[in-house]
Amino acid sequence: MPLYEYQCRSCGKTFEMLRRMKDADTELECPNCRSNNVERQFSTFAAGGCGTSGSRGFT
C-alpha cells in the first residue's frame, strides 16, 4: 500500500496515511481535529541505486 501525505484545511496539520490506491482520494478524517476538510498533498519519492557514473568506483 502506498503512503500518502495529507493536510487538514481546518487546523493545518500535515499527516501521512497508508491507503489503497483506489481509496487515496476518498473521505478522510484529520487525526488532530477530526475535520473531514482534508486535502491530499503532492508528494515526491526518493530512489537510490548504484551505477558506474562518477569517479568513486561504486558499482
N, C-alpha and C positions, 0 to 999 in steps of 0.2 A: 504494500500500500504506500502511495506517495505521501510525503509530508507537505502540507500546505500551510502558508502563513496568512493570517487574517488580522484585520484591525477593526476594532469597535468604533463606530462613528459617534456613539454616545459618550464613552469615557476616554477614548483614545488609546486604550490598551492594545498592544500587539501580542498575538499568541500563535502557536503552531498546533496543528491537529493532524493526526494520521487519519486519512479518509480514502475511501474508494474513489476512483476517478469519476464514476458516474454520480457520486454524491458531493463532489468538490464545491458545487455552487448551490446546493440545497440549503435550506434554512438552518442556521446555527446560532447557538446562544453564547454570548460572551461569558467566560468563566469569572470575570471580575465583577460586572454589574448586572448580569443576566439579561441584557438587552438583546433583541433579535436584529438590531441595526448593525450588521456585521458585513464587511466587505473583504473579499479575497484579494491579497496583495500579489503583485508581480514579483516572483522570486527568481533568483539565479541559482545555478548549481555549480559545484566545483568538481572537476575531474582531474585526475592525475595519472601519470603513466611514465614509462621510461622510453627513452629513444636514443638515437645516436647523435642528436644535434648538440652543439656546444663542445667545449673543449674539456669538460670534466671527466669524460670517459664513462659515463653511465650507460648501461646497456639494458 
